Amino acid sequence: MLQNSDRNAIFMEMHRAIDEAVSSMVSTLEKSDIIYPPNEELTHAEMSALAALHFSTEARSGLRKIMAEAASSPLFHLFCLMDGVADPIDHPTEWTGLSLSAGEDDESMLHDDFFSSYWDYVESHEN
């Protein structure tokens, strides 16, 4: 079980990451480098279309709120999966949740495996 200070630190970091993702997304409208999905890039036509967009202050504010909602949704779902109140679609047995713990020395790092796991996701949803 997580201590309250650890739990709060994780939540604060997730909210900070959402804010950073929104800011990054706004700046991505002006450049072409994206990292997700892996092996994807914006086409010239997409970059041109995005560069042609001009948002009012109110539209930018609304867009930031919508982007924050989109960024928070997967994190909320992850916490629901961890708490055992949501079930992963692709899990073969009864799901009871999981908890964070100190990693084992031979355990691979989740952040290292995240982007490469995308291709497993794509393959499993091609049908």
C-alpha positions as CSV (number, residue, x, y, z in Angstrom):
1,M,0.0,0.0,0.0
2,L,1.3,3.5,-0.8
3,Q,1.9,6.0,1.9
4,N,-0.1,9.2,1.6
5,S,3.0,11.2,0.8
6,D,3.9,8.9,-2.1
7,R,0.3,8.8,-3.3
8,N,0.0,12.6,-3.3
9,A,3.4,12.9,-5.0
10,I,2.1,10.6,-7.8
11,F,-1.1,12.5,-8.2
12,M,0.7,15.9,-8.2
13,E,3.1,14.6,-10.8
14,M,0.3,13.3,-13.0
15,H,-1.5,16.7,-12.9
16,R,1.8,18.4,-13.8
17,A,2.3,16.0,-16.7
18,I,-1.2,16.8,-18.0
19,D,-0.4,20.5,-17.9
20,E,2.9,19.9,-19.7
21,A,1.2,17.7,-22.3
22,V,-1.3,20.5,-23.0
23,S,1.4,23.1,-23.3
24,S,3.4,20.7,-25.5
25,M,0.4,20.0,-27.7
26,V,-0.2,23.7,-28.2
27,S,3.4,24.2,-29.3
28,T,3.2,21.1,-31.5
29,L,0.6,23.0,-33.6
30,E,3.6,25.0,-34.8
31,K,6.2,22.2,-35.4
32,S,6.2,18.7,-36.7
33,D,7.9,16.4,-34.2
34,I,5.5,14.0,-32.4
35,I,6.5,10.9,-30.5
36,Y,3.2,9.1,-30.3
37,P,2.1,7.0,-32.0
38,P,5.6,5.6,-32.6
39,N,6.9,5.8,-36.1
40,E,4.4,8.4,-37.1
41,E,5.0,12.0,-38.3
42,L,2.9,14.8,-39.4
43,T,2.7,15.1,-43.2
44,H,3.5,18.3,-45.0
45,A,-0.3,18.7,-45.7
46,E,-1.1,18.2,-42.1
47,M,1.6,20.7,-41.0
48,S,0.3,23.3,-43.5
49,A,-3.3,22.8,-42.3
50,L,-2.3,23.1,-38.7
51,A,-0.2,26.2,-39.4
52,A,-3.2,27.9,-41.1
53,L,-5.3,27.6,-37.9
54,H,-5.7,30.8,-36.0
55,F,-7.4,30.7,-32.6
56,S,-8.9,33.5,-30.5
57,T,-8.0,33.7,-26.9
58,E,-11.3,32.1,-26.0
59,A,-10.8,29.2,-28.5
60,R,-7.3,28.6,-27.1
61,S,-8.6,28.5,-23.6
62,G,-11.4,26.0,-24.6
63,L,-8.9,23.9,-26.6
64,R,-6.6,23.7,-23.5
65,K,-9.5,22.5,-21.4
66,I,-10.4,19.8,-24.0
67,M,-6.8,18.7,-24.3
68,A,-6.5,18.4,-20.5
69,E,-9.6,16.3,-20.5
70,A,-8.2,14.0,-23.2
71,A,-4.8,13.7,-21.4
72,S,-6.4,13.0,-18.0
73,S,-8.8,10.3,-19.3
74,P,-6.2,7.5,-19.8
75,L,-4.6,8.3,-16.4
76,F,-7.9,8.0,-14.7
77,H,-8.6,4.7,-16.4
78,L,-5.1,3.5,-15.4
79,F,-6.0,4.3,-11.7
80,C,-9.3,2.5,-12.1
81,L,-7.5,-0.6,-13.5
82,M,-5.0,-0.5,-10.6
83,D,-7.9,-0.1,-8.1
84,G,-9.6,-3.1,-9.6
85,V,-12.8,-1.2,-10.4
86,A,-12.3,-1.5,-14.2
87,D,-11.2,-4.6,-16.1
88,P,-8.7,-4.7,-19.0
89,I,-10.3,-6.0,-22.2
90,D,-7.3,-8.2,-23.1
91,H,-6.7,-9.9,-19.7
92,P,-7.5,-13.6,-19.9
93,T,-8.5,-14.1,-16.2
94,E,-10.4,-12.3,-13.5
95,W,-8.9,-8.9,-12.8
96,T,-8.4,-7.8,-9.2
97,G,-6.3,-4.7,-9.8
98,L,-2.6,-4.2,-9.0
99,S,-0.4,-1.9,-6.9
100,L,2.8,0.0,-7.3
101,S,5.8,-1.4,-5.6
102,A,9.6,-1.1,-5.7
103,G,10.8,-2.8,-8.9
104,E,12.9,-5.9,-9.0
105,D,16.4,-5.7,-10.4
106,D,15.4,-7.9,-13.4
107,E,12.1,-6.2,-14.0
108,S,11.9,-4.1,-17.2
109,M,10.9,-0.5,-16.8
110,L,7.4,0.5,-17.7
111,H,8.4,3.8,-19.4
112,D,11.0,1.9,-21.5
113,D,8.3,-0.6,-22.6
114,F,5.5,1.8,-23.2
115,F,6.2,3.0,-26.8
116,S,7.2,-0.5,-28.0
117,S,4.0,-1.9,-26.6
118,Y,2.1,0.2,-29.1
119,W,2.8,-2.2,-31.9
120,D,1.3,-5.1,-29.8
121,Y,-1.8,-2.9,-29.4
122,V,-2.0,-2.2,-33.1
123,E,-1.5,-5.9,-34.0
124,S,-4.2,-7.0,-31.6
125,H,-6.8,-4.5,-33.0
126,E,-6.1,-5.1,-36.8
127,N,-9.0,-7.6,-37.1
